[in-house]
Amino acid sequence: MSKIFIVNIRERDFVDSPFLVRDKVMAMAKNGKPYMTLKLVDRTGEVEGRVWDRVDEFNDLFGKDDFIRVKGKASVYLGKMQLVVQEIERLDEDKISLADFLPVSARDAQVMAAELRQKVDSLRNPHLQALLKAFLDDVAFLQAYCKAPAAKSMHHVYLGGLLEHSLAVADLADDICRRYPDLDRDLLVAGALLHDIGKVEELRYVRTFDYTDEGKLLGHIVMGVEMIDEKLRGLENFPRPLALLLKHLLLSHHGQYEYGSPKRPKTMEAVVLNFIDDLDAKINGVRTHIEKEPDSDSAWTSYHRLYDRYFFKPQGLSESVNSSDELQERAAVMAPALSARPETKPKKMDKKPTFGFSLADQLKGKSLDLFAANPDKEDGDDR
């Protein structure tokens, strides 16, 4: 059976191809008829499938994480490609190639693995280098670290995403340390490479990306600290203060309690790691959101629920504008889209993560009197 990859589907194409079902939702239309919404994926991306007819019949055929053969017509709806499904057949795993269905990092896996070893070799602190090499010598861990995604849905959601993200954060750490040479470069780079190691056990990534039971109950931050403790027990004379600082990097890298951080950053290296981790994650997340709508002619993306905004796609501005007439024409075209934004913006939830967390936000409502008798929060109150 030939495979049509999602990235190659064009409007009005008739599609007959296998896909992996990442999600399956039954709903009721206004006329009282049931319909089904599918999230169909392969290694090149995802596409929404809509089933309007024979819904109950098809519903009994398959479930989430099954492979199915889909026949249907492609169309663009609200700027996104969609398949109107006409036929569905459940497929056994031996009839497909698993490599076709999970997205993979665009970076070469062997090149990234070589970069990882170079980063570890660059550490001058012998204790941190010994710890990192203990992880590299663990064959099972290294295979998982190079294969795992960085997240289930937020950023670097593809095989190899964890290593790609960790290397990017380590590169940013080197950049920052050149600007601020008083930082402990080896500690920060080691923290960058290890901050998400718990995700190799927090996430499942065989057919689809999901959480393990241990991941749901403990989370990758706690699991990562446990993994470091296990390796430290096999090393002689590892300085306890250094181990404490390294584990603090893992425990605080999410920055704030409401973002799942057991501790807030309390060393300069921890503050830096929090920001560069968030920076790389957000850049990848926004890029992915922009790139997932290649068939949209709009200068704006669809609404991003987590970041609570639309994003402007600047490809039009990369062209040279040679006259004021062209500038005025462009402004006239964009004005209706901009004015229409508030009317179509989905209703905000009561509590939503913000795109950034500025210093002003953190100090809002706080006492700045260092000698006050009752400070806002004592260190011992940290959870």
Secondary structure, DSSP 4 states (H G I P E B T S, - for coil): -----GGG--TT-EEEEEEEEEEEEEEE-TTS-EEEEEEEEETTEEEEEEE-SSHHHHHTT--TT-EEEEEEEEEEETTEEEEEEEEEEEE-GGGS-GGGTS-B-SS-HHHHHHHHHHHHHT---HHHHHHHHHHHT-HHHHHHHHH--S-SSSS--SBTHHHHHHHHHHHHHHHHHHH-TTS-HHHHHHHHHHTTTTHHHHEEESSSEEE-HHHHHT-HHHHHHHHHHHHHTTSTT--HHHHHHHHHHHHHTT-SGGGT-SS---SHHHHHHHHHHHHHHHHHHHHHHHHT-TT--SSBPPPBTTTTB--B-GGGGGS---SHHHHHHHHHHHHHHHHHHHHHPPPPPSS---S---HHHHHTT----TT-SS-S--GGG--
